[in-house]
């Protein structure tokens, strides 16, 4: 396994991050702890030290599984979680207010069976809370030792620039990472967010690097999908399955055949060649982790990169809510 610094910090993370949104019981395509256990074991054996979850995944069940399975190796792994999304029916059960952040960090720590979260991330922008309030609350968690670093997820470039400027102005903890929506089928982040992150030394750790499995090549043009993920994940069908999306995945499959690898590995290798620190991959089978780890060794030429990028067509902005 290869490792990289998380942005300009001294923290070293594996080039593959294991995302755990698939851990839990809130949808038919997700897996419970018995099936998650061999996946985590394989990830650890392969040298993956970076694990991402969120308080909202399966109503906290994902955090519970991560906490249980990583408890014995806690000091050797980097655990990332997130806060912002709705976790109840109360008026303060979502957002990035000081109230919500301080309450949810305690619940996440309990579920994760740990005394600190290594990377605590804002799970989208909160239009109802001043960014100063959010950043000061997160800074207090850093100073109190409950959080090591703070990160952000999908937002507009002006919002992220405002957050970074505010941290600098107040001389408090700064976001060190951006968990954004970025893959071969969705490259709108290349316009403004990614250049901003590169300029500011922010680590890129994109979610959905395989476009919710679309880039794995299991969905075919003009065929009705029959997978559990497609049946239960309405976002998948809405975001992809356009003719131009199939043009991209078919090009990835073409290059994969030439190199004797999978289209998933091509899609991940493309991200790693684009300067991404660690794509966050989801896994419901051990072989998903094995494939992802192997992609870090895959070399793509400038011609490969050009061919992969050529079919792309502009998309509407997706994933900021």
LOLUMLUM-996556 format. One record per residue (C-alpha): residue in three letters; x, y, z. Coordinates in Angstrom, 3 decimals. Layout:
REM LOLUMLUM-996556
 pafi        x        y        z
  Ala        X        Y        Z
...
This chain:
REM LOLUMLUM-996556
 pafi        x        y        z
  Unk    0.000    0.000    0.000
  Unk    1.157    3.520   -0.782
  Unk    0.692    6.383    1.680
  Unk    0.391   10.122    1.281
  Unk    0.253   13.145    3.552
  Unk   -3.235   14.464    4.183
  Unk   -2.833   17.826    2.489
  Unk   -0.154   19.905    4.193
  Unk   -0.513   18.068    7.510
  Unk    2.008   15.540    8.770
  Unk   -0.650   12.815    8.898
  Unk   -0.022    9.921    6.511
  Unk   -3.001    8.051    5.091
  Unk   -3.303    5.114    2.708
  Unk   -3.967    6.027   -0.942
  Unk   -7.237    4.122   -0.627
  Unk   -9.795    5.065    2.023
  Unk  -12.453    2.498    2.909
  Unk  -15.850    4.169    3.043
  Unk  -18.457    2.473    5.203
  Unk  -21.783    3.871    4.017
  Unk  -22.531    0.286    2.934
  Unk  -22.239   -0.920    6.555
  Unk  -25.588   -1.088    8.307
  Unk  -29.139   -2.170    7.723
  Unk  -31.064    0.706    6.180
  Unk  -31.156   -0.680    2.621
  Unk  -31.132   -4.091    0.947
  Unk  -27.724   -3.560   -0.686
  Unk  -25.998   -2.831    2.640
  Unk  -24.233   -5.349    4.871
  Unk  -24.207   -6.077    8.592
  Unk  -21.242   -6.718   10.849
  Unk  -20.810  -10.399    9.978
  Unk  -20.143   -9.539    6.328
  Unk  -18.260   -6.340    7.151
  Unk  -15.754   -8.156    9.371
  Unk  -13.798   -9.951    6.582
  Unk  -13.785   -6.732    4.531
  Unk  -12.186   -4.769    7.363
  Unk   -9.712   -7.585    8.014
  Unk   -8.662   -7.661    4.365
  Unk   -8.336   -3.872    4.299
  Unk   -6.068   -3.959    7.342
  Unk   -4.016   -6.804    5.861
  Unk   -3.537   -4.744    2.692
  Unk   -2.268   -1.768    4.686
  Unk   -5.348    0.442    4.439
  Unk   -5.265    2.690    7.511
  Unk   -7.953    5.229    6.522
  Unk  -11.680    4.605    7.257
  Unk  -14.593    6.967    6.625
  Unk  -18.083    6.913    8.104
  Unk  -20.794    9.379    9.211
  Unk  -23.256    9.722   12.054
  Unk  -26.155    9.518    9.583
  Unk  -25.174    6.261    7.846
  Unk  -27.833    3.677    8.761
  Unk  -28.851    5.904   11.687
  Unk  -25.477    5.449   13.371
  Unk  -25.156    1.719   12.770
  Unk  -22.200    2.235   10.428
  Unk  -20.268    3.988   13.190
  Unk  -21.102    1.161   15.602
  Unk  -19.740   -1.450   13.171
  Unk  -16.600    0.580   12.482
  Unk  -16.042    1.065   16.211
  Unk  -16.451   -2.632   16.943
  Unk  -14.226   -3.867   14.109
  Unk  -11.416   -1.330   14.521
  Unk  -11.356   -1.238   18.304
  Unk   -8.334   -3.515   18.704
  Unk   -6.239   -1.546   16.195
  Unk   -7.531    1.911   17.102
  Unk   -4.112    3.496   17.574
  Unk   -2.949    2.340   14.134
  Unk   -5.836    3.608   12.000
  Unk   -7.281    6.942   10.947
  Unk  -11.036    7.200   11.539
  Unk  -13.017    9.920    9.785
  Unk  -16.640   10.749   10.448
  Unk  -19.080   13.505    9.554
  Unk  -21.780   15.732   11.037
  Unk  -24.551   17.904    9.571
  Unk  -27.304   15.718    8.137
  Unk  -30.673   15.109    9.784
  Unk  -30.598   12.555   12.601
  Unk  -34.048   13.080   14.105
  Unk  -37.304   15.010   13.868
  Unk  -36.366   17.897   16.168
  Unk  -35.635   21.400   14.921
  Unk  -32.010   21.082   16.102
  Unk  -31.454   17.561   14.789
  Unk  -29.466   18.717   11.759
  Unk  -27.076   21.433   10.686
  Unk  -23.737   22.787   11.839
  Unk  -24.766   24.826   14.861
  Unk  -22.608   24.616   17.968
  Unk  -25.493   22.816   19.680
  Unk  -25.751   20.111   17.042
  Unk  -22.001   19.610   16.617
  Unk  -21.322   19.305   20.350
  Unk  -24.170   16.860   20.839
  Unk  -23.343   14.703   17.835
  Unk  -19.622   14.405   18.558
  Unk  -20.460   12.719   21.872
  Unk  -22.846   10.291   20.201
  Unk  -20.336    9.463   17.465
  Unk  -17.514    8.903   19.963
  Unk  -19.713    6.497   21.920
  Unk  -20.692    4.521   18.829
  Unk  -17.107    4.440   17.562
  Unk  -15.807    3.308   20.984
  Unk  -13.060    5.893   20.930
  Unk  -12.029    9.082   22.686
  Unk  -11.260   11.020   19.503
  Unk  -12.100   11.258   15.799
  Unk   -9.050   11.773   13.627
  Unk  -10.815   13.665   10.832
  Unk  -14.175   15.274   11.636
  Unk  -15.935   16.582    8.547
  Unk  -18.841   18.894    7.839
  Unk  -21.357   16.849    5.848
  Unk  -22.298   19.628    3.334
  Unk  -22.762   23.371    3.842
  Unk  -25.273   24.712    6.373
  Unk  -27.074   27.778    5.007
  Unk  -28.734   28.483    8.376
  Unk  -25.621   28.705   10.566
  Unk  -22.884   31.360   10.319
  Unk  -19.645   29.702    9.268
  Unk  -17.911   31.433   12.201
  Unk  -20.095   29.519   14.668
  Unk  -19.347   26.211   12.970
  Unk  -15.592   26.764   12.771
  Unk  -15.231   27.973   16.364
  Unk  -17.139   24.901   17.603
  Unk  -14.899   22.598   15.545
  Unk  -11.813   24.432   16.777
  Unk  -12.933   23.856   20.370
  Unk  -13.148   20.126   19.637
  Unk   -9.613   20.181   18.243
  Unk   -8.272   22.079   21.243
  Unk  -10.134   19.719   23.579
  Unk   -8.560   16.646   21.955
  Unk  -11.804   15.079   20.749
  Unk  -10.898   15.816   17.124
  Unk   -7.441   15.775   15.503
  Unk   -8.190   17.465   12.155
  Unk  -11.240   18.960   10.476
  Unk  -12.419   18.520    6.896
  Unk  -15.296   19.520    4.649
  Unk  -17.441   17.860    2.004
  Unk  -19.119   18.987   -1.212
  Unk  -19.811   22.706   -1.488
  Unk  -19.304   25.580   -3.909
  Unk  -15.837   27.076   -4.246
  Unk  -16.949   30.427   -2.816
  Unk  -18.219   28.681    0.304
  Unk  -15.009   26.757    0.844
  Unk  -12.923   29.881    0.227
  Unk  -15.043   31.747    2.789
  Unk  -14.490   28.981    5.352
  Unk  -10.716   28.960    4.828
  Unk  -10.546   32.765    4.991
  Unk  -12.608   32.794    8.196
  Unk  -10.319   30.249    9.881
  Unk   -7.262   32.281    8.924
  Unk   -8.858   35.522   10.106
  Unk   -9.816   34.009   13.473
  Unk   -6.521   32.062   13.713
  Unk   -8.301   28.785   14.420
  Unk   -8.229   25.246   13.018
  Unk   -8.521   25.108    9.237
  Unk  -10.125   22.500    6.997
  Unk   -7.375   20.178    5.770
  Unk   -9.402   18.031    3.368
  Unk  -12.250   18.197    0.876
  Unk  -14.486   15.158    0.405
  Unk  -16.029   16.075   -2.921
  Unk  -18.004   14.391   -5.705
  Unk  -15.419   13.464   -8.340
  Unk  -15.090   10.569  -10.776
  Unk  -14.695    9.865  -14.493
  Unk  -18.419   10.410  -15.051
  Unk  -18.634   13.612  -12.976
  Unk  -15.775   16.079  -13.382
  Unk  -17.414   19.440  -12.683
  Unk  -15.175   19.841   -9.614
  Unk  -12.276   20.488  -12.004
  Unk  -13.704   23.946  -12.745
  Unk  -13.168   25.723   -9.404
  Unk  -13.136   23.527   -6.305
  Unk  -10.128   21.382   -7.207
  Unk   -7.948   24.331   -8.333
  Unk   -8.814   26.067   -5.041
  Unk   -7.866   22.964   -3.048
  Unk   -4.552   22.623   -4.885
  Unk   -3.731   26.268   -4.285
  Unk   -4.514   25.956   -0.571
  Unk   -2.840   22.588    0.032
  Unk   -6.136   20.814    0.736
  Unk   -6.270   17.015    0.441
  Unk   -8.784   15.625   -2.055
  Unk  -10.606   12.543   -0.768
  Unk  -13.564   12.199   -3.162
  Unk  -16.689   10.215   -2.454
  Unk  -18.346    8.025   -5.089
  Unk  -15.115    7.495   -7.078
  Unk  -16.849    4.690   -8.989
  Unk  -20.069    6.667   -9.532
  Unk  -22.091    4.503   -7.128
  Unk  -20.804    1.389   -8.927
  Unk  -21.676    2.632  -12.416
  Unk  -17.985    2.746  -13.420
  Unk  -17.544   -0.896  -12.404
  Unk  -19.088   -1.780  -15.769
  Unk  -21.900   -3.935  -14.421
  Unk  -24.588   -1.775  -16.045
  Unk  -24.967   -2.028  -19.810
  Unk  -26.399    0.343  -22.352
  Unk  -30.062   -0.336  -23.271
  Unk  -30.436   -2.972  -20.538
  Unk  -32.684   -2.672  -17.481
  Unk  -30.529   -3.043  -14.330
  Unk  -31.533   -5.748  -11.868
  Unk  -29.100   -5.124   -9.001
  Unk  -30.193   -4.514   -5.412
  Unk  -28.291   -1.206   -5.436
  Unk  -30.201    0.037   -8.484
  Unk  -33.558   -1.034   -7.013
  Unk  -33.038    0.703   -3.695
  Unk  -30.799    3.662   -4.612
  Unk  -32.909    6.159   -6.546
  Unk  -29.993    8.620   -6.756
  Unk  -27.970    6.167   -8.851
  Unk  -30.473    6.171  -11.717
  Unk  -30.927    9.937  -11.580
  Unk  -27.228   10.815  -11.676
  Unk  -25.959    8.420  -14.303
  Unk  -27.233    6.147  -17.106
  Unk  -27.190    8.906  -19.734
  Unk  -25.766    8.058  -23.151
  Unk  -22.649   10.136  -22.487
  Unk  -22.096    8.284  -19.192
  Unk  -22.055    4.979  -21.023
  Unk  -19.567    6.480  -23.485
  Unk  -17.212    7.105  -20.551
  Unk  -17.601    3.706  -18.901
  Unk  -17.211    1.877  -22.213
  Unk  -13.945    3.744  -22.838
  Unk  -12.754    2.708  -19.367
  Unk  -13.681   -0.902  -20.163
  Unk  -11.755   -0.696  -23.438
  Unk   -8.562    0.444  -21.710
  Unk   -9.114   -2.078  -18.916
  Unk   -9.162   -4.911  -21.462
  Unk   -5.915   -3.661  -22.962
  Unk   -4.213   -3.709  -19.572
  Unk   -5.823   -6.882  -18.223
  Unk   -7.480   -5.125  -15.285
  Unk  -11.031   -4.085  -14.353
  Unk  -12.779   -0.857  -15.290
  Unk  -13.049   -0.089  -11.553
  Unk   -9.278   -0.161  -11.286
  Unk   -8.942    2.107  -14.305
  Unk  -11.382    4.604  -12.756
  Unk   -9.511    4.619   -9.442
  Unk   -6.092    4.826  -11.097
  Unk   -7.320    7.812  -13.109
  Unk   -8.217    9.632   -9.884
  Unk   -4.850    8.825   -8.308
  Unk   -3.107   10.180  -11.415
  Unk   -5.184   13.379  -11.101
  Unk   -3.629   14.215   -7.735
  Unk   -6.303   12.776   -5.459
  Unk   -4.947   11.851   -2.018
  Unk   -7.274    8.905   -1.398
  Unk  -10.549    8.045   -3.148
  Unk  -13.163    6.756   -0.704
  Unk  -14.297    3.380   -1.994
  Unk  -17.347    1.490   -0.801
  Unk  -17.192   -2.282   -0.423
  Unk  -19.690   -5.048    0.175
  Unk  -17.296   -7.850   -0.790
  Unk  -13.665   -8.620    0.012
  Unk  -12.722   -8.535   -3.670
  Unk  -13.833   -4.904   -3.878
  Unk  -11.078   -3.982   -1.421
  Unk   -8.509   -6.151   -3.181
  Unk   -9.287   -4.539   -6.539
  Unk   -9.062   -1.051   -5.090
  Unk   -5.723   -1.704   -3.395
  Unk   -4.268   -3.097   -6.624
  Unk   -5.286    0.057   -8.497
  Unk   -2.613    2.038   -6.637
  Unk    0.042    0.149   -8.604
  Unk   -1.591    0.693  -12.005
  Unk    0.227    3.101  -14.321
  Unk   -1.648    5.152  -16.905
  Unk    0.144    6.949  -19.724
  Unk   -0.694   10.480  -20.858
  Unk   -2.408    8.880  -23.866
  Unk   -4.473    6.648  -21.541
  Unk   -5.555    9.713  -19.575
  Unk   -6.481   11.608  -22.732
  Unk   -8.551    8.719  -24.060
  Unk  -10.359    8.305  -20.745
  Unk  -11.253   11.982  -20.542
  Unk  -12.226   12.512  -24.169
  Unk  -15.877   11.222  -24.043
  Unk  -16.872   13.407  -21.076
  Unk  -19.743   15.882  -21.467
  Unk  -20.583   18.688  -19.054
  Unk  -23.013   17.849  -16.229
  Unk  -25.216   19.955  -13.964
  Unk  -23.739   20.493  -10.503
  Unk  -24.597   17.477   -8.325
  Unk  -23.991   16.371   -4.747
  Unk  -23.956   19.662   -2.820
  Unk  -27.098   18.873   -0.824
